[in-house]
Every structure is written in C-alpha cells, then in structure tokens.
Amino acid sequence: MIRLRAVVDVADGMVEAMSAEDRLAAALATHLAPYFPGGISVWLTPPGGGPLLVELAGHDPVLLDRIADLVQSGSGIPHPALTAGQAVLIADEPALGGGMCLVPMSVHGRLVGVAAGSLLDQTIGEEDLAFATTLADLTAVTIMNARVLADATAVTEELRRQIEVLDDISDALVSLDADRRVVSWNAGAERIYGYTRADALGCDLFSLLNTQFMTNDGLPLALSDVSGIAMEHGGWRGEIRERRADGIPLTVLCSLNTTTDDFGALRGYVLVNRDITDQRREEHRALHDALTGLPNKRMLTNRLYDAFARACRNGTTLAVLFIDLADGARAAEPLGREAFDEVLRSTANRLVAALRGSDTVGRVQGEGFVALLENAGSEENVDMVAARIMRSLDEPVTIADAQLKVPAVIGAVVVAGQDGLDASPDRLIEAANDAHHMAKASGSRYVLEHLTPAIA
C-alpha cells in the first residue's frame, strides 16, 4: 500500500512539475528514503538539453562532487549504464561510506535524470531496487509530460500572439491547401472581402471571390498559367480582379507563394492580398476624361511616348489623328448642355468601336479627340481608318427624340521608322492638329501629312 501511494503521489505531481520540478524531485527522494538511508540526491537534464544538473542535493558538497563524477563520468557525458537504463551499484569506494546506488530516470530510452542514493549496509534487495527504478522512471515520465505540456502551452500562447498580430494587419492573409481550399483566413481578409472566417474556411478561394488574374498589360491571365509560374519560381505577384461578398468589385494586389514538402510536391499556397481599389480609382481619374472615360491628354502623351519609341526602334509606321467635331457645341446648343455631353460620349464610343484594340483614342479638349495608331502601315491604310471614323461619326446622335448630326474634321500625321527620330511625341499631336486646321481652312474634312525631319 505504501508503494502504491508513492506511485500515486508521483503521478499527481505533474501539475506542480510544470512550474517547479524540484518539488517532484523532493517527492521522489521522500519515497526512496527508506531504501537509501544515507541520503538521496536527484539530478535532471535541463529542459533545453545539456549535462545533468543537481536538482536536489541530499549529500554534503564533497560527496556531491564525487557523485557528479560518477553520474557523468567526469566529462559531462552520462555513465553508459545509466544511459542504457541500468542502475549502477558502487560498493568498493571508501569515500562513499556504505556504498552508492545510481538509479536512472528514463523515458523510452532517453535519460531524463538520475537518483543517487547512499547505502549504509552496501546492499539493496532486488525487489527494492526494481521498485526504486520503476518509481524513478515514473517520475521521469511525469517530468517529460509536464515539459511537453509546458512547451505546448508556450507554443499555443505564441501562436495566439501571432494570430493577434496577423489580425491587426490590414492586408488579407490567406493560406490554401493544394486544392486551393481556404485553410486560414485572418481579420484583414474579413474586412476586405466581407466573408467571415467561418464562411471562407473550406471554400475554393478563387471561385468564392470570382478571381481574375491579370497580366502587367491588364489582360486576363489563366489560373493554370499563374499556377505554373508559381510552381516554377516559388510565387507570383500581380493584380487581380475580385468581388466582395456584397458583389462590389475589387482591384487587389496579390502576392501568391507556394509551399512544398521535402520532395517538392505542392502542399498549398499562401496569399498576401492588399485592396488597391481606391488607389486604382484615383489613378484612373487622374489619367482619364471624366465625361467620356477615355484617356486624357496626360495618359495619351505617355502612351504616345512609348509607341513613338517602339516605332523608331522597330522601324514601323506610327499615325496620329486629330479628330474635331466641327461646331458640335453650337449644333447641340438648342438642346442644352446635357445634349452636347451625350454627343461627346457617343463620339467616344464610336471612335473606340472604329479602331483596333491595340489603338488608343483619347479626349484632349472640348471637341477634340486624338487617335494613336501603332503599326499603321501605309498612308492608304491611314486614309481608310480616317474614312471609317468619318462614316461612323456621320451617323446622327438621337437625343430627346431629336437627331443631331455633328460631322468631324480629321487631321492626320504619319511618321515611318527612323524618319521621325528628331520629332517629339508632343510635336506629333501638334502636327496632327495643324493638319486638322489645314483641312478646315481648305473646306475639306481630312488632311494627312507625312512627318519628315524637315517638318519636325
């Protein structure tokens, strides 16, 4: 019954061992005292590893130093027999008095500590030694379980702090499994997308948000292409178009990274997404005409610089058309200002429809529009584009049951390859405007000039 009580006391000591292992060492020494009447010292390995250190000193300092040499062979390395889980009996050394018994404290072959007990009569029965070894091992198990629990508690607390930090981040931090199902979803993701963590977990992220990946040029990019890039380079970064839970469209800057196992197989994805909808909206306002939505002069000039550089580098033809609605404001005046605004919007839509997707059309002033044609080809091709534009704009605009016809006058300038090296993009727009004035002065609706170094 006494031995059973000892087992229960040791097992009950785990909670105390989490905060004070010395109490558990003292409990072990108390229950082993009847078998080692000359005193007991308990040695334990530190939680982080290292040589055995005395936890309970039950001997005088001189004898304790000698025991330290015996326990660790004088070099910090535990006695081989103790490492193997075997007790060590020492009876032939006078300095130890009546003898010494070193009892290992082991868990699954791992030495956690040693109980060193003095024997007054230099002997201990096999049954008593077996009990001492069992109680020492049980103490070791209790200590290891307490340490594991303490480590788990510390890890859990650290994870909790990290989650709090992640939740304070305004960006959406989302992790996915290999099938793109949501595994984690921080508070930033809830704020950006309007879905709670419970709503999102387990869902296919890109289906949930109706995600469309975009190239640097603003063109749609297939998910399979993004996945291929991410697997090859470890990640992908770019803009995506998505929708909130309430249907509001979002523009998002996405940083997508892959996670793999030790064999390189895909484990999942980690995304850091930032809502840049307002930023892109402001940039759009700064570069587009508020009425028609077309590029304004600032954006048109930027594109013209790029197109001009490509034309000179590649030796291709570039054309700039200045399109003016002849007296459009005066024609629409009887119907009010809103009527002229509708004419401008209609003109913008017709110009976009009349040009290629690679061309650019913008509004530069009240009634003036500019079209930029890259790889324009011959002057005959430019003539055909101008004719197509005039036909489109000759169609009446219906406003409040009235049909308003506003003819256009076009001035065009063409530069081919190296001929325009001395000209600036701003000069191209001026030259097209000059050609438009020439057309009006001559009573014509279209004049084309070929830009040469002499004209530039």
C-alpha positions, -999 to 999 in steps of 0.1 A, spaced: 0 0 0 29 24 8 45 17 -25 12 23 -43 8 55 -25 42 66 -37 32 59 -73 0 79 -70 19 109 -54 44 110 -82 17 108 -109 -2 135 -91 28 158 -92 27 167 -130 9 200 -125 34 211 -99 63 199 -121 52 224 -148 63 252 -125 87 236 -100 104 203 -109 123 205 -76 91 196 -58 87 164 -78 124 156 -72 118 161 -35 88 138 -36 109 111 -53 136 114 -27 110 112 1 95 79 -12 130 64 -18 144 75 16 136 41 33 158 23 8 187 48 8 191 59 45 224 76 38 208 104 17 195 109 -18 205 135 -45 185 139 -77 200 151 -110 179 162 -140 187 172 -176 177 208 -184 145 212 -205 166 225 -234 192 197 -232 227 196 -218 246 179 -190 228 166 -159 225 192 -131 218 186 -95 181 194 -87 180 181 -51 213 180 -31 209 154 -4 246 149 3 274 171 16 293 192 -11 324 170 -11 304 138 -16 282 156 -41 312 164 -63 322 128 -63 287 117 -72 288 142 -101 319 124 -114 302 91 -111 269 102 -128 286 119 -157 320 101 -159 337 135 -151 332 148 -186 295 158 -188 286 126 -205 262 103 -185 275 70 -173 269 44 -201 250 21 -179 226 49 -168 221 59 -205 211 22 -211 186 24 -183 205 2 -159 211 10 -122 247 13 -111 258 -2 -77 291 11 -62 303 -7 -30 341 -6 -32 349 30 -28 356 42 9 347 78 2 311 67 -4 307 52 31 283 23 29 281 23 -9 261 41 -36 233 32 -60 227 53 -91 191 49 -103 184 61 -139 152 81 -146 144 71 -182 116 76 -208 117 55 -239 154 51 -237 160 87 -230 178 96 -198 159 124 -180 177 122 -147 195 102 -120 186 95 -84 218 89 -64 212 71 -30 236 62 -3 235 26 11 246 22 47 250 -16 46 263 -16 10 233 -36 -3 198 -33 -16 173 -60 -24 164 -68 -60 127 -61 -53 135 -28 -36 158 -18 -65 131 -27 -90 107 -5 -72 132 24 -70 138 21 -107 101 20 -116 94 50 -94 123 69 -109 111 61 -144 75 72 -135 90 104 -122 109 109 -155 76 103 -174 58 128 -152 86 154 -157 87 148 -195 49 151 -198 49 183 -178 77 197 -200 57 187 -232 26 203 -218 45 234 -208 61 236 -243 27 231 -259 12 258 -237 41 282 -247 36 274 -284 -1 279 -281 4 312 -265 29 322 -291 5 312 -319 -22 332 -302 0 363 -301 9 357 -338 -27 354 -347 -35 387 -329 -7 403 -348 -19 389 -381 -54 400 -374 -41 436 -368 -26 436 -403 -49 454 -428 -39 430 -456 -57 398 -462 -35 368 -452 -49 336 -466 -35 301 -467 -48 274 -491 -43 237 -494 -32 221 -527 -68 221 -540 -70 259 -533 -94 254 -504 -91 281 -476 -73 268 -445 -67 301 -427 -84 335 -430 -73 365 -410 -94 395 -398 -79 415 -427 -95 391 -452 -128 395 -434 -126 433 -437 -116 433 -473 -139 406 -486 -168 407 -463 -168 370 -456 -163 357 -421 -137 331 -413 -165 305 -409 -179 315 -443 -145 311 -461 -129 281 -445 -130 251 -468 -141 271 -498 -123 273 -532 -109 308 -528 -108 318 -564 -144 306 -570 -156 323 -538 -141 356 -549 -146 353 -586 -109 359 -590 -95 370 -624 -57 372 -626 -42 400 -648 -10 404 -668 11 436 -665 -7 449 -695 -41 444 -679 -51 414 -699 -67 383 -683 -43 356 -672 -55 320 -668 -52 304 -633 -33 275 -648 -7 299 -661 -4 315 -627 0 281 -610 27 272 -635 46 304 -628 42 300 -591 55 264 -591 85 273 -613 95 305 -594 80 299 -560 54 326 -563 35 351 -585 28 388 -579 4 409 -598 -31 425 -599 -63 405 -597 -100 415 -600 -123 401 -574 -157 406 -558 -167 411 -522 -195 392 -505 -219 421 -513 -209 420 -550 -188 451 -550 -158 447 -575 -123 450 -560 -89 456 -575 -63 437 -554 -25 435 -554 -18 398 -548 14 381 -536 10 344 -541 36 319 -528 37 281 -529 45 258 -501 60 224 -509 70 193 -489 105 179 -486 101 162 -520 90 193 -539 53 183 -541 28 211 -537 13 214 -502 -6 247 -508 -5 284 -512 -1 315 -490 -15 347 -503 -10 383 -491 -36 405 -507 -39 442 -505 -70 461 -516 -59 489 -540 -94 496 -554 -94 532 -542 -58 538 -554 -66 525 -589 -98 545 -590 -78 577 -582 -52 568 -607 -79 562 -633 -94 596 -625 -61 613 -629 -55 597 -663 -90 596 -679 -115 621 -690 -143 623 -665 -171 626 -691 -162 600 -717 -139 577 -697 -112 579 -725 -76 586 -717 -69 623 -711 -40 642 -727 -16 632 -699 -22 595 -704 -23 599 -742 10 616 -742 25 588 -720 13 561 -745 25 582 -774 60 584 -760 60 546 -756 46 540 -791 69 565 -806 100 548 -791 88 514 -804 82 528 -839 117 543 -840 133 511 -826 114 487 -849 111 509 -880 73 507 -880 48 533 -890 30 555 -864 0 576 -872 -17 603 -850 -52 616 -859 -67 647 -845 -105 644 -847 -125 676 -842 -163 677 -840 -170 707 -863 -192 732 -844 -206 703 -822 -213 726 -793 -232 750 -814 -252 723 -831 -263 709 -797 -269 742 -780 -307 743 -786 -310 710 -767 -289 721 -737 -255 713 -723 -265 677 -715 -271 672 -752 -236 681 -761 -222 658 -733 -242 630 -748 -227 638 -783 -192 636 -768 -200 603 -750 -214 588 -782 -184 600 -802 -161 583 -777 -179 550 -781 -180 552 -818 -143 560 -820 -134 530 -798 -156 508 -820 -140 521 -852 -104 514 -841 -84 483 -833 -80 471 -797 -43 479 -800 -50 515 -809 -56 543 -784 -81 571 -786 -83 600 -760 -100 633 -755 -76 663 -754 -100 693 -753 -137 702 -756 -145 689 -790 -111 674 -798 -101 637 -798 -68 621 -807 -63 586 -821 -30 568 -819 -24 541 -845 6 518 -839 19 497 -869 -3 519 -890 10 506 -923 9 528 -954 -8 562 -959 -35 544 -977 -43 523 -946 -45 555 -925 -68 571 -951 -91 541 -948 -92 544 -910 -100 581 -912 -128 573 -937 -142 546 -914 -142 571 -885 -160 598 -905 -186 573 -916 -192 562 -880 -194 598 -868 -217 609 -896 -245 588 -882 -269 611 -863 -270 610 -825 -305 606 -811 -312 629 -782 -346 635 -767 -364 624 -799 -341 647 -819 -315 635 -843 -283 656 -841 -257 652 -868 -222 665 -860 -196 660 -887 -160 655 -879 -128 671 -894 -97 650 -892 -60 659 -895 -35 631 -896 2 628 -895 23 597 -903 59 590 -893 77 560 -906 106 544 -888 137 565 -885 122 595 -903 107 608 -870 138 605 -848 140 643 -845 104 647 -837 89 646 -802 55 629 -793 41 664 -784 51 676 -818 32 647 -834 -1 659 -817 7 695 -828 13 683 -864 -20 664 -864 -38 695 -850 -21 716 -877 -33 692 -904 -68 695 -889 -67 733 -892 -55 729 -928 -85 708 -936 -109 733 -921 -93 762 -939 -95 744 -972 -131 733 -967 -120 697 -966 -128 671 -939 -95 653 -939 -58 662 -945 -29 638 -940 7 649 -936 38 627 -937 62 637 -909 98 641 -921 128 655 -904 122 687 -923 87 691 -910 97 680 -875 
